[in-house]
Amino acid sequence: MRSGLRLQILLLLGGLLLLAFVPLFHVVATYARFTLHEVRGSNARTLGRAVAGHVAYARAHRSAAELRGLVDAEIQTAGVEAIGVYDQTGHSVVRSGDATTVDALPESLDATTETVYETAGTHGRALAVVVPGPEGAVAVVLRTDDHVARVTPMVRLLGLYTGLVALVLLIFAYFALTQLIVRPLEALTRAAERVAGGATRLEVPRRGARELLDLGLSLRTMTERLLHDEQALRKKVDEVERATQKLRSAQQSLVRSERLASVGRLAAGLAHEIGNPIAALIGLEDLLLQGDMPEAEQRDFIERMRKETERIHRILGELLQFARPTAADSDRALEPGQVEVAVHETATLVSPQRALRDVHLSLDIHPDLPPVTLSREHLVQVMLNLVLNAADAVGEGGRIAISAQAHAELVRVQVEDNGPGVAPEVRPRLFEPFVTTKEVGKGTGLGLAVCRGLVEAVGGAIALDESYTEGARFVVDLPCKPEND
């Protein structure tokens, strides 16, 4: 869990106080100790010179016994631990004081030069002051370590004061942050949560820093704009939904209309294709019913009636095959077909026919084509229909070319001719049932529709290449049969 803004600022402020006060405390404590040490040393030298002067004066006017008594009396002075009296040659005459400190006094010294040096006393550090005189020198040892005891309480008091100041600053900063920053931010957070829960207005806190008040006003403006945009978006969505409903209704109406139109075209085509042979049958039947007709002529009429009946039967069969292209032979339709075999078989079937005797048929089949999902029988049916349509279009001396090659995961077969091509007004409806460019009685208009049904049933596609301008070119794309099937 991450800490809040208030705690982070307090920790940062505490760190800044530590960086500021700790070095300051150390500097003040060191300076106090140094100053007291210097003052104590200066006082010790002054006191040592006074005691040494007093002893030197008494030395000139008193006996040796009186001099020792004076020296013992001077040792009772605060801070004096030992006194040594030396003659002009620097040899000790009298030494008095604490035994440890007296032992620290030298037996001889330079009686002509004033010297100050540190030595060890009974209570710690001490300062020895040697003052020369006309009768010799006087050495006084004074205690200087009591300044530590004086500095320590002062340093502790300084530390306590520093800690109290830092604590007061932190407490003041805590309450200031709470009133000026934290509570206004919490109020903004609660207001934002109310807006998220459905409120339509952001209540901005009226107390706090100016920047937070400005932030609250900006958030309220943004919230109002967002709510306004949301309402506008909802209206747009409602309008889109209503438009979608209208479009769906219109689409359904168009589908129904297109379905009725398709049924109408199918019925018209079926009536046209079947109506002609039925009319011929009725006429022939009427002639037969009149009687008085030679037997040979009756037989001719009956043969004509059979041909018209077979024509009707063929039209109905093609219509059923168009509606259910794979229902007749579902087991065989699942077998993979070889494009190369089907093309050569088609060429063999059409070569004896009269329509292709004067037509040049060329084959360009890529070797090792993979098997496709369309069966051999249906492949032959599609190829036969495309080749026969091309033969009817080119006439004598025309040219028909069949090519096949593999493209990625499919095999592309192209049947092209150098005939007149397909009229632009027929191209959009070319694969619809009963659409044909042939003369009446020469075609039902179901061949290409049946081919499209067969190809699309296995996931393929058949189309007219409209970019080809030298005749007509039909392109058939057939998916390859998966290897694991």
N, C-alpha and C positions, 0 to 999 in steps of 0.2 A: 504494500500500500504506500503510495507516494505521500510525502508530507505536504501540508498546506502552505499557502503563501505566507501566512503570518509566522509560522514556525521557521520557514526558510529565511525570512527577513531577520527574525530574532537570532537565529544561529549565525547569520552573516554579521549582524551588529555585535554579537558577543565575541566573534572572532576578531572584529576590528578593535573592540575594547581591549582584548587581550594583547593584540599587537601594539596598541598605543600605551597601555598602562604598565605592562610588565617591564618593557625597557625603561620607562620613566621611573618606576619604582626602583629598579636596579641602579639607575644612574643617581637618583636622590640618595639611596642608602649608601652607595659607594662614596659619593661626595661628602655626605655627613660624617662617615667614618674618617675620611681623609682630612676633613676640616678639623674635627675634634682632635685627631692625632697631631696635626700641626699646632693647634692651639695648646694642646697639652704639652707638646715638646717645647714650645716657646715659653710657656709658663714655668716648665721645669728648669729651663736654662736661666730664666730670670730669678727663680727661687734659689737655684744653685749658686748663682753669682752673689746673691744677697747673703746667703748663709756663709759662703766662702769668705766674703768681705768681713762679715761679723767675726768669724773665727780668726781671720788674719789680724784684725784689729786687737782682739783679746789676746792673741798670742804675743803681741808686742808689749802688753801692759800687765799680764798676769803670769803666775807661775805655772809650772807644768801640771800641778794638781788641779789648780783652778781651771786650766785650759781643758783638762779631761772632763771636769764637771760641766763646763760650758758645752763641750761637744756632746755629752750625754743629754744635756737639756735640749740641744738643737735637734737631736734625733727624735724627740717627742713631737716635733713640728710635723703637720700632716704631709705625708708624702715622702719624707726623708727616711731612708732605710739605713744608710751608713755614711760616716764621714771619716776621711783620712787626711792627716796633716803630714806634709813632707817638708824636709829642709831644702836649702838652696841647691843641694846636689841631687835632689829628687829621691832621697831615701825616706822611708816611712818613719815618722816620729810617734804619731798617735793614730790608732784606728779603732773606731767604736761603732757599734750597731749590731744588727742581726748577724749571727755567726756565718750563715750562708752568704750573705751579701758582703760581709767583711772579707771573706775568703776571695771574693771576686775582685777586691781592690788589689792592685799590683803592689809589690814590695818597693818598687822604684819606678819613677816615671820622669818625663821631661818637665822640669819645674819652671821652664821659661816660656812655655807656649800654652795658650788656652785651648783646651780640647773638649769636644763633646762626642760621646759615642754611646751606643746601646750595649747593655749587658743584661745578665740574668739576675733577677731579684728573688726575694722570698715569695712574692705573690705573682710572679710572672715577669713580663718585660719591665726593664728599668732603664733609666738614662743617667749616665755618669758625666758630671761636669767638672773639669779640672781648670781652676782659676789660679794663675801665678801671682805671686806677691813679692815684696822686698825681702821677707823672711823665708820664703819658700813657696810652696804651692799647697792648695787645699782642694781635695776631691770630694764631691758630694754625689751620692747615689740617690735618685728620686724614683718613686714608683709612677709608671705611666699607663698601666694596663686597665685602670678603672674606667677609661673612656668607652670601652666596649660595653660595660654594664649601663652606661648612660645612653649609648647609641641604640642598643637593642630595643628598649621600650619605644623610642622614637620611631624606629623602623617599623615596629609592629603597629604602632598607631597610624603610620603612613599607609601600611598595607590594609589595615582595617578601613581607613577612610577611602582608599581607592576601591576596595571591594564594595563598600556601601554605595559609592557614587555609581559604579557599574551596575549594581543591582537596581538602584533607583532609575537609571537610564533605561534598563531593560523593561522594568515594570511600566514606565511611562511610554516606551515604544510599543509595548503590548497593547495597552489601552488605546493609544493613538491609532495603531494599525486596525484595531477592532472597530473603532468608531468611524474612521475615515475610509478604510478600504474593505475590510472583511465583511462587515454587515451590509454595506451597499452592494457588494458582489453577491452575497447570499440572497439579498432581496431580488437582484437581477436574475439569479438562477431560479428562484421560486417563480418569478413572473414568467420566465421562459418555459418552465415546466407547465404552468397553467395554460400558456398559449399552445404548447404541444398537446395538452389534454383537451383542447377545444375552445379555449377562450379566444375572443375576437379582438382583444386589445392588450397590449403589453403595459403593465403598470410600472412606471419608472420611479425608483426611490428619489426622494427630494433632499436627502442629506448625504453628505460625503464630499470627496474631493471634486473639484471642478472637472477634471478629466473623466471621472466616473460618471458624473452627471451628463457630460457630453456623450459618453459612450452609451448611456441609457437612452438618450434622445435618438441617437443614431440607430440603435437596435429597435426602438419603437417605430421609427420611420421605415426601417427595412421590413419589420414585421407587417406593418400596414400594407406596404407595397406587395409583399409576398401573399398576404391574404387576398388582396385585390386581384393579383395575378392568378391565384388559385381559383377564385370565383369565376374569373374570365375563362380560365382553362376548363372549369367544369361546364360552363355554358357551351364552350366549343366542343367538348366531348359529347354533351347532350345533342348538339346539332349534328355532330358526326354520326352518332348512333341513329338519330332519326333519318339522316341521309342514307346511312347503311341499310336501314330497314326499307327505305324507299327503293334503293338500288337492288336489294334482295328481292323485293316484290317485282320490280321491273325485270330482273334477271329470270325469275320464275316464269313471268309472263312471256319473255322472249324464248325461254326454253320450251314452254308449251307451244308457242307459235311456231318455233323452228321444228318441233316434233310434228305438229300438225302439217307444216309445210312439207317435211320429209315424207310423211305418210301420204300427203297429196301427190307429191312427185312420184313416189313409189306406185301409188294406185294408178296415176295417169300413165306412167310407163308400162305398168303391167297391163292396163286396159288396152294401150296401143299395141303392145307386142302380142297379146293374146287375142285382142279384138279382130285383127286382120285374119289370122287363120280361122277363127270361129266364123267370121262372116263368109270366108271361102267355103267352109264346111256346110254352113246353112244353104248357100247357093247351090253347091253340088248336091246336097240332100234333096233340095227342091226339084232339081232336074231329074234326079233318080226317081223321085216320087211321081213325077209326071208319066213315067212309063214310056212305052213305044220307043225304046232306045236299043240300038244294037248291043250285042253282048260285049264286043270289043270296046265300045265306047263306055259301057257301064264299068268294065274292068279298069279302064283308064281313069274314070272318075273316082272309083274306089281307091286306086293307088294314090291319086292326088289327096284324097281325104286322109289316107294313112300318113302321108308326108306331113300334112298340116297338123294331124294329131301328134305325130312324133315331135314336130316343132313346138307345140304347146307343152308336151312332156319335157322336152329339153329346157325350155324356158323355166318351168317350175322347178326342175332339178337344180339349175344354176341358181335360182332364187333361194332354194333351201340351203345350197352349199354356201352362198353368200352370208346367210343368217348364221349358220353353224359350220364354219370352214373345217373344223377338225372333229366334228362329232361322228362322221361316218367311219373313221378308222383311227380311233384314239390311240390304240396300242402301237400301230405302225407310225403314227405321227410323232411319237416320242423317240423314234430311232433317228440317230444322226444321219445326215445326208452328205454326200460328196459332190461338191459343185462341179468338178471336172467331169465326173461320170454323168451327171445330169445334163450338162451342156452337150457332151458328145451324143448322148442318147436323144436329146432334142434334135440335134442336127441330123441324126439318122432318121428320125420320124418325119421331118419336114422335107427332106431331100427328094422323095418320090412324088411329092405333091405338085400339081400343075402350076400353082401360084408361085412356086419358088424355082421352077426349072430355069427361068431366065434371070434369076436374081443371084448376085454374087454374095455368098455367105462366108465370112472369114472369122476364124477363132484365134484368140490370144489369151490363153489360159496359163497363169503362172503355175509352175510345177510345185508339187508338195503342198497344196492348200490344205489347211486343217479342216476337219469335219465341222459342219454347222448344225444348228438346232432344228432346221427345217428338214423334213424327211425327203427321201429321194423322189417319191411319187409327187409330192407337192412342189418340189423343186422343178421337176419336169413340167408340171402343169403351169407354173409361173413362167418358165422360159418359153414354153410352147405358145402361151398366150401373147407374150411380148413379141416373139418372132413372127407369128402370124399377123399381128397388127401391123408390124413394120413391113411385112411383105405386101399387105393390102395397100399401104401408103406409098411405097416406092414404085410398084408396078414393074413392067419388064425393063431389064437393064439396070435395075437399082442395085444398091449396095447395103448390106447389113453386116455389122461387126459386133461380135460378142467378146468381151474381155472380162477377166476376173483376176483379182490379186488380193493378198492379205493386207489389212490395215489394223495394226494394234490387235485388238481382241475381236475383230470382225473380218468378214470376207465381203468385198465389194464387187458386185457384178454389174456391168454396164452393157446395155443393148442400144445401139445407135443405128440410125439409117440416114440416107441422104434424100428423104422425101420432102414434102412441103412443110412438115412440122405440124404443131398443134396450134390452132387459132387462139389468140389471146383471150377471147371471150369464153372459150371452153376450158381453159387451164384451171380456173378455180374450182370447177365442178367435175374435173376429169375422172376422179376416182369414186364419184357417186354412182349409185345404181341407175341403169337405163340412160346413161349419158353416153352418146356415141356420135361419131362423125361419119359413119357409114350410111349407105342408102338403106331404105326401109326393106326389111327382110334379110339383110346381109349381116346384121349384128344385133344382139340384144342389149348391149350397153352394160352387161354384168361382168364381163371378163376382168377388167381392171379392178372393179370393186371386190371381186372374189380374190384376186391376187393380193390386194392390200389386206384383206382379212386373213389370208394364210400367212403373210409375212409378219404382220403385226401381232398375230397370235403367239409367235415364238420370240417376241421382243425385237423384231427387226423393223426396217423402214423401207418404203418404196416411194420414189418421187420422180417428177419430171425435171430434168436439168434445164432450167430456163435460160441459162447462159450459153447453151449450145445453139448456134444459129445456122448450122449447115443441114438441118433436118430436125429429127427428134432423138433425144437420148434419155433413156430411163435408167435410173440408178437404184440398185437393190442392195441394201446393207443387211447382212445376216450375221448374228452373233455366233462366235465359235463355240463348239461344244466343249464344256470343261473336261479336263483330262481324267478327273476322278469319277465322272459319270459313266 
